[in-house]
Amino acid sequence: MSQKKRLTKTQGGIIALLFTVLLMICGAFASLAGPDVADILVTDTPTTIPTLPPLFPTDTPFAPSPASPTPTPFTADWWQVYFTDPINHNKPNVISGSVEEKLIAYIDAAQSSIHIASFEFNLTAVAQALIAAHQRGVDVRWVTDSENGLEADRQPGRGQFAMLTEAGIEVRDDLGRSAFMHNKFWIFDRQIVWTGSTNVTRNGVYAQNNNVIVIRSPELAELYESEFEEMWNGQFGAKSPSRLAEQSLVINGTPIQVIFTSEDQALEPFVIPLIQQAQKSVYFMAFSFTDYPLADAMIQRYLHGVDVAGVFETFGSENDASELRTLFCAEVPVRQDGNKGFMHHKVIIVDERYVITGSLNFSSRAETANDENVIILDNPEIARLYVEEFERVWAQGSDVTPAQVACP
């Protein structure tokens, strides 16, 4: 993608000077309440970003050979990628072809355990599949958010958690904290991890733009099992144990880094350094983006000739805390999404090689209070699929105009 204007060195220097002053002022913006995921997001104060070592402990370049064949779309023998399709699959009563159908297939195939950490829930067919799994002897357990999980289950038209508990499946919440258990991950048979941005709800699957990545790896599953067990035993937030030193691995030649917040941070130690090292491109899709240092890192790469572009969820980007104005006023190509529901992705793709995804909105609230997961993969085949999704979301979005955003 090549949407940005080219700057002369003089223009770039002037813009950099002007927006350094502007962005320091922008650090005091107010908070944003994300309406569907209910994630309270706080504007982040500008800080100096230290130079950190490379993300992955490997010198192997995983860029594809020019002679290599085109990979099979959306799948490999150890990973799958799914995207919701609110244009063509938007009827909750038509499961065929949807992400819900994919999830039920994994549930039906489970033999020993299904451990779930997922923020909210209202899909009856998924509840029925879990009950059937439980009845055939599978260990089914669910950790959810108190407010948006078990409390919300009492609302009219819901009750799927009640279905589970009545069938003998134990569901626990995050003990009524003000922060959120905001994860969306599932572990099947201690072998398969399902994660991404998708809440297991009618909106999450049928109305919003979301992504799922599924990875078959006992080693990766054990990392997520450890996090699940912590929360199952009542350990949440920044005081829960950190196992960050154990959360970097290589699966079939693909380096993978997993970060669980808020016991560990993701943006400053991992995501921002990866942006700072970008040589070709940085594309993002953000439900909520209020982190100034992340925006500044993108601006700096843009000023150095890297192709930077992103799509903001429209509702969230109209709040003063959003970094939409910061990036737009620095002439970084940005758009607001065209989905009448929500563009709910939390995705960054770097150099069409690295994919950053998971449940984490780009905010200090997500980093310092919530329970979230981030997965970073170095795999050009997976990155290609996420770039294609970015291009679809970009094409459906609309340009930001100067009338919408007051730049100095």
MARDRENSE-231348 format. One record per residue (C-alpha): residue number from 1; y negated, z, x negated. Coordinates in Angstrom, 1 decimal. Layout:
residues N
+-----+--------+--------+--------+
| num |      v |      w |      u |
+-----+--------+--------+--------+
| NUM |      Y |      Z |      X |
...
+-----+--------+--------+--------+
***
This chain:
residues 408
+-----+--------+--------+--------+
| num |      v |      w |      u |
+-----+--------+--------+--------+
|   1 |    0.0 |    0.0 |    0.0 |
|   2 |   -3.4 |   -0.9 |   -1.3 |
|   3 |   -6.2 |    0.2 |    1.0 |
|   4 |   -8.8 |    1.8 |   -1.2 |
|   5 |  -12.0 |    0.5 |   -2.6 |
|   6 |  -12.2 |    0.1 |   -6.4 |
|   7 |  -15.0 |    2.2 |   -8.1 |
|   8 |  -16.9 |    1.5 |  -11.2 |
|   9 |  -16.9 |    4.2 |  -13.8 |
|  10 |  -20.5 |    5.0 |  -13.0 |
|  11 |  -19.9 |    5.2 |   -9.3 |
|  12 |  -16.8 |    7.3 |   -9.9 |
|  13 |  -18.8 |    9.7 |  -12.0 |
|  14 |  -21.5 |   10.1 |   -9.4 |
|  15 |  -19.0 |   10.7 |   -6.6 |
|  16 |  -17.1 |   13.2 |   -8.7 |
|  17 |  -20.3 |   15.1 |   -9.4 |
|  18 |  -21.5 |   15.1 |   -5.8 |
|  19 |  -18.2 |   16.1 |   -4.3 |
|  20 |  -17.5 |   18.8 |   -6.8 |
|  21 |  -20.6 |   20.6 |   -5.3 |
|  22 |  -19.6 |   19.7 |   -1.8 |
|  23 |  -16.0 |   20.8 |   -2.1 |
|  24 |  -17.0 |   24.2 |   -3.5 |
|  25 |  -19.0 |   24.7 |   -0.3 |
|  26 |  -16.1 |   23.5 |    1.9 |
|  27 |  -13.9 |   26.3 |    0.6 |
|  28 |  -15.2 |   28.7 |    3.2 |
|  29 |  -14.1 |   26.8 |    6.3 |
|  30 |  -12.7 |   28.7 |    9.3 |
|  31 |   -9.0 |   28.9 |   10.4 |
|  32 |   -7.0 |   26.5 |   12.4 |
|  33 |   -4.3 |   27.3 |   15.0 |
|  34 |   -1.6 |   24.6 |   15.1 |
|  35 |   -0.8 |   24.4 |   18.8 |
|  36 |    2.8 |   23.3 |   18.8 |
|  37 |    4.2 |   25.2 |   15.8 |
|  38 |    1.6 |   27.9 |   16.3 |
|  39 |    1.0 |   28.2 |   12.6 |
|  40 |   -2.3 |   29.9 |   11.8 |
|  41 |   -3.8 |   28.1 |    8.9 |
|  42 |   -6.6 |   29.4 |    6.6 |
|  43 |   -8.9 |   27.4 |    4.5 |
|  44 |   -8.2 |   27.8 |    0.8 |
|  45 |  -10.9 |   28.7 |   -1.7 |
|  46 |  -11.2 |   26.3 |   -4.7 |
|  47 |   -9.5 |   27.5 |   -7.8 |
|  48 |   -9.0 |   26.2 |  -11.3 |
|  49 |   -5.6 |   24.4 |  -11.5 |
|  50 |   -3.7 |   25.2 |  -14.7 |
|  51 |   -1.8 |   22.6 |  -16.6 |
|  52 |    1.9 |   23.4 |  -15.9 |
|  53 |    5.1 |   21.9 |  -17.3 |
|  54 |    6.8 |   19.0 |  -15.5 |
|  55 |    8.5 |   19.8 |  -12.2 |
|  56 |   12.0 |   19.0 |  -13.2 |
|  57 |   13.9 |   20.0 |  -16.4 |
|  58 |   15.1 |   16.4 |  -17.1 |
|  59 |   13.9 |   13.5 |  -19.2 |
|  60 |   16.0 |   11.0 |  -17.2 |
|  61 |   13.9 |    8.4 |  -15.4 |
|  62 |   15.4 |    7.8 |  -12.0 |
|  63 |   13.4 |    4.7 |  -11.2 |
|  64 |   15.7 |    1.9 |  -10.0 |
|  65 |   16.6 |   -1.0 |  -12.2 |
|  66 |   14.8 |   -4.3 |  -11.0 |
|  67 |   18.3 |   -5.9 |  -10.8 |
|  68 |   19.8 |   -3.1 |   -8.6 |
|  69 |   20.7 |   -4.1 |   -5.1 |
|  70 |   18.8 |   -2.9 |   -2.1 |
|  71 |   20.3 |    0.4 |   -0.9 |
|  72 |   21.7 |    0.9 |    2.6 |
|  73 |   18.9 |    2.1 |    4.8 |
|  74 |   18.8 |    5.8 |    5.9 |
|  75 |   22.1 |    6.8 |    4.3 |
|  76 |   24.2 |    7.4 |    1.2 |
|  77 |   27.5 |    9.1 |    0.7 |
|  78 |   25.8 |   12.5 |    0.1 |
|  79 |   22.5 |   12.3 |    2.0 |
|  80 |   21.1 |   11.0 |    5.2 |
|  81 |   17.5 |   10.7 |    6.4 |
|  82 |   16.5 |   10.6 |   10.0 |
|  83 |   13.1 |   10.1 |   11.6 |
|  84 |   12.2 |   10.8 |   15.2 |
|  85 |   11.0 |    7.7 |   17.1 |
|  86 |    8.6 |    8.8 |   19.9 |
|  87 |    8.0 |    5.1 |   20.8 |
|  88 |   11.6 |    4.1 |   21.5 |
|  89 |   13.4 |    7.5 |   21.9 |
|  90 |   11.0 |    9.6 |   24.0 |
|  91 |   13.2 |   10.6 |   27.0 |
|  92 |   14.9 |   14.0 |   26.6 |
|  93 |   17.5 |   13.0 |   29.2 |
|  94 |   18.6 |   10.1 |   27.0 |
|  95 |   20.2 |   11.6 |   23.9 |
|  96 |   21.8 |    8.4 |   22.7 |
|  97 |   20.2 |    7.2 |   19.4 |
|  98 |   18.1 |   10.3 |   19.0 |
|  99 |   17.9 |   12.9 |   16.3 |
| 100 |   19.4 |   15.4 |   18.8 |
| 101 |   22.5 |   13.2 |   19.0 |
| 102 |   22.8 |   13.3 |   15.2 |
| 103 |   22.4 |   17.1 |   15.2 |
| 104 |   25.1 |   17.5 |   17.9 |
| 105 |   27.5 |   15.4 |   15.8 |
| 106 |   27.1 |   17.8 |   12.9 |
| 107 |   27.7 |   20.8 |   15.2 |
| 108 |   30.8 |   19.2 |   16.7 |
| 109 |   32.2 |   18.5 |   13.2 |
| 110 |   31.7 |   22.0 |   11.9 |
| 111 |   34.9 |   23.9 |   11.1 |
| 112 |   33.9 |   27.4 |    9.8 |
| 113 |   30.2 |   28.2 |   10.1 |
| 114 |   26.8 |   27.1 |   11.4 |
| 115 |   23.9 |   29.2 |   10.1 |
| 116 |   20.5 |   28.4 |   11.5 |
| 117 |   17.0 |   29.4 |   10.6 |
| 118 |   14.8 |   27.5 |   13.1 |
| 119 |   11.4 |   28.3 |   14.6 |
| 120 |   11.9 |   27.5 |   18.3 |
| 121 |   14.5 |   26.0 |   20.6 |
| 122 |   14.8 |   24.4 |   24.1 |
| 123 |   17.5 |   21.7 |   23.9 |
| 124 |   20.3 |   22.5 |   26.4 |
| 125 |   22.7 |   20.0 |   25.0 |
| 126 |   22.4 |   21.6 |   21.5 |
| 127 |   23.0 |   25.0 |   23.1 |
| 128 |   26.1 |   23.7 |   24.8 |
| 129 |   27.4 |   22.2 |   21.5 |
| 130 |   26.9 |   25.5 |   19.7 |
| 131 |   28.7 |   27.4 |   22.4 |
| 132 |   31.6 |   25.0 |   22.1 |
| 133 |   31.7 |   25.5 |   18.4 |
| 134 |   31.6 |   29.3 |   18.8 |
| 135 |   34.5 |   29.1 |   21.3 |
| 136 |   36.7 |   27.2 |   18.8 |
| 137 |   36.1 |   29.9 |   16.2 |
| 138 |   33.0 |   28.7 |   14.2 |
| 139 |   30.7 |   31.5 |   13.0 |
| 140 |   27.4 |   30.6 |   14.7 |
| 141 |   24.4 |   32.7 |   13.9 |
| 142 |   20.7 |   32.0 |   14.4 |
| 143 |   17.5 |   33.5 |   12.9 |
| 144 |   14.3 |   32.6 |   14.8 |
| 145 |   10.7 |   33.6 |   15.2 |
| 146 |   10.0 |   36.5 |   17.6 |
| 147 |    7.0 |   35.0 |   19.5 |
| 148 |    8.0 |   31.4 |   19.5 |
| 149 |   11.7 |   32.0 |   19.6 |
| 150 |   13.1 |   34.8 |   21.7 |
| 151 |    9.9 |   35.7 |   23.6 |
| 152 |    9.2 |   32.0 |   24.4 |
| 153 |   12.8 |   31.7 |   25.7 |
| 154 |   11.8 |   33.8 |   28.7 |
| 155 |    9.3 |   31.1 |   29.8 |
| 156 |   10.1 |   28.8 |   32.8 |
| 157 |   12.3 |   25.8 |   31.9 |
| 158 |   13.7 |   27.5 |   28.8 |
| 159 |   16.5 |   30.0 |   28.4 |
| 160 |   18.6 |   28.2 |   25.7 |
| 161 |   18.7 |   31.3 |   23.5 |
| 162 |   19.9 |   33.3 |   26.5 |
| 163 |   22.7 |   30.8 |   26.9 |
| 164 |   23.8 |   31.4 |   23.3 |
| 165 |   23.7 |   35.2 |   23.6 |
| 166 |   25.5 |   35.3 |   26.9 |
| 167 |   28.3 |   33.2 |   25.2 |
| 168 |   28.5 |   35.8 |   22.4 |
| 169 |   26.4 |   34.1 |   19.7 |
| 170 |   24.1 |   36.5 |   18.0 |
| 171 |   20.4 |   35.5 |   17.6 |
| 172 |   18.0 |   37.6 |   15.6 |
| 173 |   14.3 |   37.3 |   15.2 |
| 174 |   11.8 |   38.2 |   12.5 |
| 175 |   11.1 |   41.7 |   13.8 |
| 176 |    7.8 |   40.9 |   15.7 |
| 177 |    5.7 |   40.1 |   12.6 |
| 178 |    2.3 |   38.4 |   13.0 |
| 179 |    3.5 |   35.8 |   10.4 |
| 180 |    6.1 |   33.3 |   11.5 |
| 181 |    9.7 |   32.5 |   10.7 |
| 182 |    8.7 |   28.9 |   10.6 |
| 183 |   11.8 |   27.3 |    8.9 |
| 184 |   13.8 |   24.5 |   10.4 |
| 185 |   17.1 |   24.5 |    8.5 |
| 186 |   20.8 |   24.4 |    9.4 |
| 187 |   23.8 |   25.0 |    7.1 |
| 188 |   27.2 |   23.6 |    8.1 |
| 189 |   30.4 |   25.0 |    6.6 |
| 190 |   28.5 |   26.1 |    3.5 |
| 191 |   28.6 |   22.4 |    2.6 |
| 192 |   25.8 |   20.6 |    4.4 |
| 193 |   22.1 |   21.4 |    4.6 |
| 194 |   19.9 |   19.9 |    7.4 |
| 195 |   16.2 |   20.5 |    6.9 |
| 196 |   12.8 |   18.8 |    7.3 |
| 197 |    9.9 |   19.2 |    9.8 |
| 198 |   11.8 |   18.9 |   13.1 |
| 199 |   11.8 |   21.8 |   15.6 |
| 200 |   14.8 |   21.8 |   17.9 |
| 201 |   12.8 |   21.2 |   21.0 |
| 202 |   12.0 |   18.4 |   23.4 |
| 203 |    8.6 |   17.9 |   21.9 |
| 204 |   10.0 |   18.1 |   18.3 |
| 205 |   12.6 |   15.4 |   18.9 |
| 206 |   11.2 |   13.2 |   21.6 |
| 207 |    7.4 |   13.4 |   21.4 |
| 208 |    6.4 |   14.1 |   17.8 |
| 209 |    6.8 |   12.2 |   14.5 |
| 210 |    9.2 |   14.3 |   12.5 |
| 211 |   11.7 |   13.9 |    9.7 |
| 212 |   15.1 |   15.3 |    8.8 |
| 213 |   17.0 |   15.1 |    5.5 |
| 214 |   20.7 |   16.1 |    5.4 |
| 215 |   22.3 |   16.8 |    2.0 |
| 216 |   26.0 |   17.4 |    1.4 |
| 217 |   26.2 |   19.8 |   -1.5 |
| 218 |   27.9 |   23.2 |   -1.7 |
| 219 |   25.5 |   24.2 |   -4.4 |
| 220 |   22.5 |   23.4 |   -2.3 |
| 221 |   24.0 |   25.0 |    0.7 |
| 222 |   24.5 |   28.3 |   -1.2 |
| 223 |   20.8 |   28.4 |   -2.0 |
| 224 |   20.0 |   28.1 |    1.7 |
| 225 |   22.8 |   30.5 |    2.6 |
| 226 |   21.2 |   33.1 |    0.4 |
| 227 |   17.8 |   32.7 |    2.1 |
| 228 |   19.5 |   32.8 |    5.5 |
| 229 |   21.3 |   36.1 |    4.7 |
| 230 |   18.0 |   37.7 |    3.5 |
| 231 |   16.4 |   36.9 |    6.9 |
| 232 |   19.5 |   37.8 |    8.8 |
| 233 |   19.4 |   41.2 |    7.2 |
| 234 |   15.7 |   41.7 |    8.0 |
| 235 |   14.0 |   40.6 |    4.8 |
| 236 |   11.0 |   38.4 |    5.5 |
| 237 |    7.8 |   37.4 |    3.9 |
| 238 |    6.4 |   37.9 |    0.4 |
| 239 |    8.5 |   41.1 |   -0.2 |
| 240 |   11.8 |   39.3 |    0.3 |
| 241 |   13.8 |   38.7 |   -3.0 |
| 242 |   12.9 |   35.7 |   -5.1 |
| 243 |   15.7 |   33.5 |   -6.6 |
| 244 |   13.4 |   30.7 |   -7.8 |
| 245 |   15.1 |   30.5 |  -11.2 |
| 246 |   18.3 |   29.5 |   -9.4 |
| 247 |   16.8 |   26.9 |   -7.1 |
| 248 |   16.6 |   23.8 |   -9.3 |
| 249 |   19.6 |   21.6 |   -9.5 |
| 250 |   20.8 |   18.0 |   -9.9 |
| 251 |   23.0 |   16.4 |   -7.3 |
| 252 |   24.6 |   13.0 |   -8.2 |
| 253 |   21.7 |   12.3 |  -10.7 |
| 254 |   19.0 |   13.4 |   -8.3 |
| 255 |   16.9 |   16.4 |   -9.5 |
| 256 |   16.1 |   18.7 |   -6.6 |
| 257 |   13.8 |   21.7 |   -6.4 |
| 258 |   13.9 |   24.2 |   -3.5 |
| 259 |   11.1 |   26.7 |   -2.8 |
| 260 |   11.1 |   29.4 |   -0.1 |
| 261 |    7.8 |   30.9 |    0.8 |
| 262 |    6.3 |   33.4 |    0.9 |
| 263 |    8.4 |   35.1 |   -1.7 |
| 264 |    7.5 |   32.2 |   -3.9 |
| 265 |    4.6 |   29.7 |   -3.9 |
| 266 |    5.0 |   25.9 |   -3.6 |
| 267 |    1.6 |   24.2 |   -3.8 |
| 268 |    0.1 |   25.4 |   -7.0 |
| 269 |    3.2 |   25.8 |   -9.2 |
| 270 |    5.0 |   22.6 |   -7.9 |
| 271 |    3.3 |   20.3 |   -5.6 |
| 272 |   -0.2 |   20.1 |   -7.2 |
| 273 |    1.2 |   19.5 |  -10.8 |
| 274 |    3.3 |   16.7 |   -9.3 |
| 275 |    0.2 |   15.1 |   -7.8 |
| 276 |   -1.6 |   15.5 |  -11.1 |
| 277 |    1.1 |   13.6 |  -12.9 |
| 278 |    1.1 |   10.7 |  -10.4 |
| 279 |    0.8 |    7.3 |  -12.1 |
| 280 |    1.0 |    4.8 |   -9.2 |
| 281 |    0.7 |    6.3 |   -5.7 |
| 282 |    0.3 |    9.4 |   -3.6 |
| 283 |    0.9 |    9.0 |    0.2 |
| 284 |    1.0 |   11.9 |    2.6 |
| 285 |    1.5 |   12.7 |    6.3 |
| 286 |    0.1 |   16.1 |    7.3 |
| 287 |    0.3 |   18.0 |   10.5 |
| 288 |   -2.1 |   20.5 |    9.0 |
| 289 |   -3.9 |   20.2 |    5.6 |
| 290 |   -6.4 |   22.9 |    4.7 |
| 291 |   -5.6 |   23.5 |    1.1 |
| 292 |   -8.6 |   22.5 |   -1.0 |
| 293 |   -6.9 |   22.5 |   -4.5 |
| 294 |   -4.3 |   20.0 |   -3.1 |
| 295 |   -7.1 |   17.8 |   -1.8 |
| 296 |   -9.0 |   18.0 |   -5.0 |
| 297 |   -5.9 |   17.0 |   -7.0 |
| 298 |   -5.6 |   13.9 |   -4.8 |
| 299 |   -9.2 |   13.0 |   -5.3 |
| 300 |   -8.9 |   13.3 |   -9.0 |
| 301 |   -5.9 |   10.9 |   -9.1 |
| 302 |   -7.8 |    8.5 |   -6.8 |
| 303 |  -10.7 |    8.5 |   -9.2 |
| 304 |   -8.3 |    7.6 |  -12.0 |
| 305 |   -7.0 |    4.5 |  -10.2 |
| 306 |   -4.0 |    5.9 |   -8.4 |
| 307 |   -3.4 |    4.6 |   -4.9 |
| 308 |   -3.9 |    7.6 |   -2.7 |
| 309 |   -3.8 |    7.5 |    1.1 |
| 310 |   -2.8 |    9.8 |    4.0 |
| 311 |   -2.5 |   10.3 |    7.7 |
| 312 |   -3.7 |   13.5 |    9.4 |
| 313 |   -2.6 |   14.8 |   12.7 |
| 314 |   -5.6 |   14.1 |   14.9 |
| 315 |   -5.9 |   17.5 |   16.6 |
| 316 |   -5.6 |   19.6 |   13.4 |
| 317 |   -7.9 |   17.3 |   11.5 |
| 318 |  -10.8 |   17.8 |   13.9 |
| 319 |  -11.0 |   21.5 |   12.9 |
| 320 |  -13.6 |   22.5 |   10.3 |
| 321 |  -10.8 |   23.9 |    8.1 |
| 322 |   -9.2 |   20.5 |    7.7 |
| 323 |   -9.5 |   18.7 |    4.4 |
| 324 |   -9.9 |   15.4 |    6.2 |
| 325 |  -13.7 |   15.5 |    5.6 |
| 326 |  -13.2 |   16.3 |    1.9 |
| 327 |  -11.0 |   13.3 |    1.3 |
| 328 |  -12.9 |   10.9 |    3.5 |
| 329 |  -16.2 |   11.7 |    1.9 |
| 330 |  -14.6 |   11.1 |   -1.5 |
| 331 |  -13.7 |    7.6 |   -0.1 |
| 332 |   -9.9 |    8.3 |   -0.3 |
| 333 |   -8.3 |    6.2 |    2.5 |
| 334 |   -7.3 |    8.5 |    5.3 |
| 335 |   -6.5 |    8.0 |    9.0 |
| 336 |   -5.9 |   10.1 |   12.1 |
| 337 |   -2.5 |    9.6 |   13.7 |
| 338 |   -2.0 |    7.5 |   16.8 |
| 339 |    0.7 |    9.7 |   18.5 |
| 340 |   -0.4 |   11.1 |   21.8 |
| 341 |    2.0 |   14.0 |   21.0 |
| 342 |    1.8 |   15.3 |   17.4 |
| 343 |    2.3 |   13.7 |   14.0 |
| 344 |    4.2 |   16.8 |   12.8 |
| 345 |    5.3 |   15.6 |    9.3 |
| 346 |    4.6 |   17.8 |    6.2 |
| 347 |    5.4 |   15.0 |    3.7 |
| 348 |    4.0 |   13.8 |    0.3 |
| 349 |    5.5 |   10.9 |   -1.6 |
| 350 |    4.5 |   10.5 |   -5.2 |
| 351 |    5.0 |    7.2 |   -7.2 |
| 352 |    7.5 |    6.0 |   -4.6 |
| 353 |   10.0 |    8.3 |   -6.3 |
| 354 |    9.4 |   11.9 |   -5.5 |
| 355 |    9.6 |   13.2 |   -1.9 |
| 356 |    8.2 |   16.6 |   -0.8 |
| 357 |    9.2 |   17.7 |    2.7 |
| 358 |   10.3 |   20.7 |    4.7 |
| 359 |    8.6 |   23.1 |    7.1 |
| 360 |    5.5 |   24.0 |    5.0 |
| 361 |    2.1 |   23.0 |    6.3 |
| 362 |   -0.4 |   22.5 |    3.5 |
| 363 |   -2.2 |   25.8 |    3.9 |
| 364 |   -2.4 |   29.3 |    2.4 |
| 365 |   -1.1 |   30.9 |    5.6 |
| 366 |    2.2 |   29.0 |    5.1 |
| 367 |    2.4 |   30.0 |    1.5 |
| 368 |    1.5 |   33.6 |    1.6 |
| 369 |    2.7 |   34.9 |    5.0 |
| 370 |    5.3 |   32.7 |    6.7 |
| 371 |    8.9 |   32.1 |    5.9 |
| 372 |    9.1 |   28.4 |    5.0 |
| 373 |   11.2 |   26.0 |    2.9 |
| 374 |   10.2 |   23.1 |    0.7 |
| 375 |   12.5 |   20.6 |   -0.9 |
| 376 |   11.4 |   18.2 |   -3.6 |
| 377 |   13.6 |   15.3 |   -4.5 |
| 378 |   13.4 |   12.8 |   -7.4 |
| 379 |   15.1 |    9.8 |   -5.8 |
| 380 |   13.6 |    6.3 |   -5.3 |
| 381 |   16.0 |    5.3 |   -2.5 |
| 382 |   15.1 |    8.4 |   -0.4 |
| 383 |   11.4 |    7.9 |   -1.3 |
| 384 |   11.6 |    4.3 |   -0.1 |
| 385 |   12.6 |    5.4 |    3.4 |
| 386 |    9.7 |    7.9 |    3.5 |
| 387 |    7.3 |    5.3 |    2.3 |
| 388 |    8.5 |    3.1 |    5.2 |
| 389 |    7.9 |    5.9 |    7.6 |
| 390 |    4.4 |    6.5 |    6.1 |
| 391 |    3.6 |    2.8 |    6.7 |
| 392 |    4.7 |    3.0 |   10.3 |
| 393 |    2.6 |    6.1 |   10.9 |
| 394 |   -0.4 |    4.6 |    9.0 |
| 395 |   -0.2 |    1.4 |   11.1 |
| 396 |   -0.2 |    3.4 |   14.4 |
| 397 |   -3.2 |    5.5 |   13.2 |
| 398 |   -6.9 |    4.9 |   13.4 |
| 399 |   -9.6 |    4.8 |   10.7 |
| 400 |  -12.0 |    7.7 |   10.4 |
| 401 |  -15.6 |    6.6 |   10.8 |
| 402 |  -18.8 |    8.0 |    9.3 |
| 403 |  -19.9 |    9.0 |   12.8 |
| 404 |  -16.9 |   11.3 |   13.1 |
| 405 |  -17.4 |   13.0 |    9.7 |
| 406 |  -20.8 |   13.9 |    8.4 |
| 407 |  -20.9 |   13.3 |    4.7 |
| 408 |  -23.9 |   14.3 |    2.5 |
+-----+--------+--------+--------+
***
